[in-house]
Amino acid sequence: MAQFCYILGPSNLRRNYTSFRFCFQNPIHRKNALSSFINLTFHGKPSSVSSAIVCSAANKPSSSSEVSSAAKIRSEVLSPFRSVRMFFYLAFIASGALGGLIALTQLIAALNNPARSSEVPDVLTSLGIDIGAVSIFAFLYYRENAAKNAQLARLSREESLSNLKLRVDQNKIISVSSLRGIARLVICAGPASFTVESFKFSEPFTERLLERGVLVVPFATDGNSPKFDFDESEDMKEITAKRKRLWQLTPIYVSEWSEWLDEQKKLAGVSPESSVYLSLRLDGRVRGSGVGYPPWNAFVAQLPPVKGLWSGLLDGMDGRVL
């Protein structure tokens, strides 16, 4: 714990980011929130052009099979009537099962008593209705429960992602959740050569990506540090500063990032060795992913700017959640 506190630095770091996020929720301040965050976190001398990934045995992540209380609460908020539906499904199943049991006993009695043989068709009809009702509501309950488990698993993965750590510069470490409502993260995961190529392909879209709040997290899965070449000439000074902002974030605690990424690949049926990208919405939820290089041109075309006249109106236009 002492090691973790030392890395975090000043004790008021969490307070500063919390107050900043609160300020960002006000639509009046939303126009310049991303630029203010960049000025806050990237102030000072730029760090080295090579991206470093920090390993640590401390701060072990919790098991991915455990569902946090926060994920359960979010699930209830997203589907507030699911529990009610599941309760009624169980009630109808119990009612149908009880009716079927009664009908079965009546059928046995009618078959053993020739005087009541005329009741057999009616009892069979009643038994068939009960069996059909139990089957239908059992199917509905199974489908609802499967949807609930899938949603909980997705929300749990999102919570795990939100707890992963990023290095902003040599003195600042934040969690992914600190960027909710501020930036749209794009995670590039693959060998160092893959992240370097992604860096080169993003150059023509740098300014428009920043306008849309995009920040890139390069994660080298081969253990090598990707080295980004920036044009330090006087003519390219402004664009170079923007490219450094776009690619400034660095993942730390590589074991936690690797575990989360391997789980995502497994669920998607992707080979563990594949180079992938993941695009997050402003609210921190995964909006898109794929194998290969990020489609920078598609991001520019699909995502609305985070400042300007339409910023507040188009906040929900990040795309559907995967």
VENMO-V180687 format. One record per residue. N is the residue number from 1. RES is the residue in one letter. SS is DSSP state (@ for helix, = for strand, . for the rest). OMEGA is omega in degrees with one decimal (999 if undefined). D_FIRST is the distance of its C-alpha to the first C-alpha in whole Angstrom. Layout:
# VENMO-V180687
N;RES;SS;OMEGA;D_FIRST, N;RES;SS;OMEGA;D_FIRST
This chain:
# VENMO-V180687
1;M;.;179.9;0, 2;A;@;178.8;4, 3;Q;@;-179.0;5, 4;F;@;179.7;5, 5;C;@;179.9;6, 6;Y;@;-179.0;9, 7;I;@;-178.6;10, 8;L;@;177.6;11, 9;G;.;-174.9;13, 10;P;.;-177.2;15, 11;S;.;-177.9;13, 12;N;.;-179.7;17, 13;L;@;-179.6;16, 14;R;@;-179.2;16, 15;R;@;-178.1;19, 16;N;@;-178.3;21, 17;Y;@;177.1;21, 18;T;@;-179.8;21, 19;S;@;179.2;24, 20;F;@;179.4;26, 21;R;@;178.6;26, 22;F;@;178.9;27, 23;C;@;-177.0;30, 24;F;@;-178.1;30, 25;Q;@;178.2;32, 26;N;.;-177.7;35, 27;P;.;-178.4;37, 28;I;.;-177.7;39, 29;H;.;-172.1;36, 30;R;@;-176.4;35, 31;K;@;-172.9;38, 32;N;@;-174.8;36, 33;A;@;-177.6;32, 34;L;@;179.0;31, 35;S;@;177.2;33, 36;S;@;178.4;31, 37;F;@;-179.8;28, 38;I;@;178.4;29, 39;N;@;-178.9;30, 40;L;@;-172.1;27, 41;T;@;-176.3;24, 42;F;.;-179.7;27, 43;H;.;177.5;28, 44;G;.;-176.1;29, 45;K;.;-179.6;30, 46;P;.;178.6;29, 47;S;.;-178.4;27, 48;S;.;-178.1;28, 49;V;.;177.4;30, 50;S;=;-178.5;28, 51;S;.;-178.3;25, 52;A;.;176.5;22, 53;I;.;-175.1;20, 54;V;=;174.9;17, 55;C;.;177.5;15, 56;S;.;176.7;12, 57;A;.;179.9;12, 58;A;.;176.8;8, 59;N;.;-178.1;8, 60;K;.;177.9;11, 61;P;.;176.9;13, 62;S;.;-179.1;15, 63;S;.;-178.1;19, 64;S;.;-179.6;21, 65;S;.;179.8;24, 66;E;.;178.7;22, 67;V;.;-177.5;23, 68;S;.;177.5;21, 69;S;@;178.0;23, 70;A;@;178.3;23, 71;A;@;178.5;25, 72;K;@;179.4;27, 73;I;@;178.3;28, 74;R;@;178.1;29, 75;S;@;178.2;31, 76;E;@;179.6;33, 77;V;@;-178.5;33, 78;L;@;179.8;34, 79;S;.;-171.4;37, 80;P;.;-176.0;38, 81;F;.;-178.0;41, 82;R;@;-179.8;39, 83;S;@;178.5;39, 84;V;@;179.0;42, 85;R;@;-178.5;44, 86;M;@;177.7;42, 87;F;@;-180.0;43, 88;F;@;175.9;47, 89;Y;@;178.6;47, 90;L;@;179.4;46, 91;A;@;179.4;49, 92;F;@;177.0;51, 93;I;@;179.4;50, 94;A;@;179.4;51, 95;S;@;178.8;54, 96;G;@;179.0;56, 97;A;@;177.9;55, 98;L;@;176.8;56, 99;G;@;178.2;59, 100;G;@;177.8;60, 101;L;@;178.1;60, 102;I;@;179.6;62, 103;A;@;179.4;64, 104;L;@;178.3;64, 105;T;@;177.1;65, 106;Q;@;179.3;68, 107;L;@;179.3;69, 108;I;@;179.4;69, 109;A;@;-179.4;72, 110;A;@;179.9;74, 111;L;@;-179.7;74, 112;N;@;-178.8;75, 113;N;.;-178.9;78, 114;P;@;-179.1;80, 115;A;@;-178.3;81, 116;R;@;-177.2;78, 117;S;@;179.2;78, 118;S;@;-179.8;79, 119;E;@;-174.2;75, 120;V;@;-179.6;73, 121;P;@;179.9;73, 122;D;@;180.0;72, 123;V;@;177.4;69, 124;L;@;177.5;68, 125;T;@;178.7;68, 126;S;@;179.3;65, 127;L;@;178.5;63, 128;G;@;178.0;63, 129;I;@;-179.8;62, 130;D;@;179.2;59, 131;I;@;178.2;58, 132;G;@;179.3;58, 133;A;@;178.5;56, 134;V;@;-179.1;53, 135;S;@;-177.7;53, 136;I;@;-177.0;53, 137;F;@;174.4;50, 138;A;@;176.9;48, 139;F;@;179.3;48, 140;L;@;178.5;47, 141;Y;@;179.1;44, 142;Y;@;179.6;43, 143;R;@;179.6;43, 144;E;@;179.8;41, 145;N;@;177.1;38, 146;A;@;177.5;38, 147;A;@;178.4;38, 148;K;@;-179.7;35, 149;N;@;178.3;33, 150;A;@;178.5;33, 151;Q;@;178.4;32, 152;L;@;178.7;29, 153;A;@;178.9;28, 154;R;@;179.5;29, 155;L;@;177.8;27, 156;S;@;177.1;24, 157;R;@;178.1;24, 158;E;@;176.7;24, 159;E;@;177.4;21, 160;S;@;177.8;19, 161;L;@;-177.3;21, 162;S;@;-179.3;20, 163;N;.;178.1;16, 164;L;.;-172.2;16, 165;K;=;177.3;15, 166;L;=;173.5;18, 167;R;=;178.2;18, 168;V;=;173.0;21, 169;D;=;-176.0;21, 170;Q;.;-174.6;20, 171;N;.;-174.6;18, 172;K;=;173.5;17, 173;I;=;-178.8;15, 174;I;=;173.7;16, 175;S;=;179.3;16, 176;V;@;-179.1;20, 177;S;@;179.1;20, 178;S;@;-177.9;20, 179;L;@;177.0;24, 180;R;.;-178.2;25, 181;G;.;-177.0;29, 182;I;.;-174.0;28, 183;A;.;172.5;29, 184;R;=;-176.9;30, 185;L;=;171.2;28, 186;V;=;-177.4;30, 187;I;=;175.8;28, 188;C;=;-175.5;30, 189;A;=;-179.6;28, 190;G;=;176.3;30, 191;P;.;-179.3;31, 192;A;@;179.2;31, 193;S;@;178.3;35, 194;F;@;-180.0;34, 195;T;@;178.1;32, 196;V;@;177.5;34, 197;E;@;176.6;37, 198;S;@;177.1;36, 199;F;@;-179.0;35, 200;K;@;-178.2;39, 201;F;@;-177.7;40, 202;S;.;-172.9;38, 203;E;@;-178.0;40, 204;P;@;-174.8;43, 205;F;@;-172.0;41, 206;T;@;-174.7;38, 207;E;@;-178.7;40, 208;R;@;175.6;40, 209;L;@;178.5;37, 210;L;@;177.5;35, 211;E;@;179.8;38, 212;R;.;175.5;37, 213;G;.;-178.3;33, 214;V;=;171.1;32, 215;L;=;-173.4;29, 216;V;=;174.8;29, 217;V;=;178.7;26, 218;P;=;-179.7;27, 219;F;=;-179.3;25, 220;A;=;-176.1;27, 221;T;.;-179.1;27, 222;D;.;177.8;28, 223;G;.;178.5;25, 224;N;.;178.8;28, 225;S;.;178.5;27, 226;P;.;179.9;30, 227;K;=;-178.0;32, 228;F;.;179.6;33, 229;D;.;177.8;36, 230;F;.;177.1;37, 231;D;.;-176.4;40, 232;E;.;179.4;40, 233;S;.;-176.6;44, 234;E;.;-178.9;45, 235;D;.;-176.9;46, 236;M;.;-174.8;43, 237;K;@;-176.8;41, 238;E;@;-179.3;41, 239;I;@;177.3;40, 240;T;@;177.5;38, 241;A;@;178.8;35, 242;K;@;179.5;35, 243;R;@;176.5;35, 244;K;@;176.2;32, 245;R;@;-177.8;30, 246;L;@;-174.4;31, 247;W;.;-175.0;29, 248;Q;.;-174.0;27, 249;L;.;-179.5;24, 250;T;=;178.2;22, 251;P;=;174.4;19, 252;I;=;-172.0;16, 253;Y;.;-171.4;14, 254;V;@;-179.0;18, 255;S;@;179.1;17, 256;E;@;177.8;17, 257;W;@;-179.1;19, 258;S;@;179.8;22, 259;E;@;-180.0;21, 260;W;@;-178.1;22, 261;L;@;178.8;25, 262;D;@;177.9;26, 263;E;@;177.8;26, 264;Q;@;-179.8;28, 265;K;@;-179.6;31, 266;K;@;179.8;31, 267;L;@;-179.3;32, 268;A;@;-179.0;34, 269;G;.;-178.5;36, 270;V;.;179.0;35, 271;S;.;-179.7;35, 272;P;.;-178.7;32, 273;E;.;-175.5;33, 274;S;.;172.4;34, 275;S;.;-173.6;33, 276;V;=;171.3;33, 277;Y;=;174.4;32, 278;L;=;179.8;31, 279;S;=;-178.8;31, 280;L;=;173.5;30, 281;R;.;176.7;31, 282;L;.;180.0;30, 283;D;.;175.7;29, 284;G;.;-179.5;26, 285;R;.;-177.0;29, 286;V;=;179.9;30, 287;R;=;-178.2;34, 288;G;=;178.4;35, 289;S;=;179.9;34, 290;G;=;177.2;36, 291;V;=;179.9;37, 292;G;.;-175.0;38, 293;Y;.;177.5;37, 294;P;.;178.2;36, 295;P;.;-175.5;40, 296;W;@;-179.7;39, 297;N;@;178.4;43, 298;A;@;177.4;42, 299;F;@;-179.8;39, 300;V;@;-177.5;41, 301;A;@;-172.2;44, 302;Q;@;-172.8;42, 303;L;.;177.0;39, 304;P;.;176.1;40, 305;P;.;179.8;39, 306;V;.;176.0;37, 307;K;.;-178.3;39, 308;G;.;-172.8;42, 309;L;.;-172.4;45, 310;W;.;-173.8;44, 311;S;.;-177.7;40, 312;G;.;-177.1;40, 313;L;.;-173.5;42, 314;L;.;-177.9;41, 315;D;.;-178.8;37, 316;G;.;-176.2;38, 317;M;.;179.2;40, 318;D;.;-175.5;37, 319;G;.;-178.1;38, 320;R;.;-178.8;38, 321;V;.;176.8;35, 322;L;.;999;34
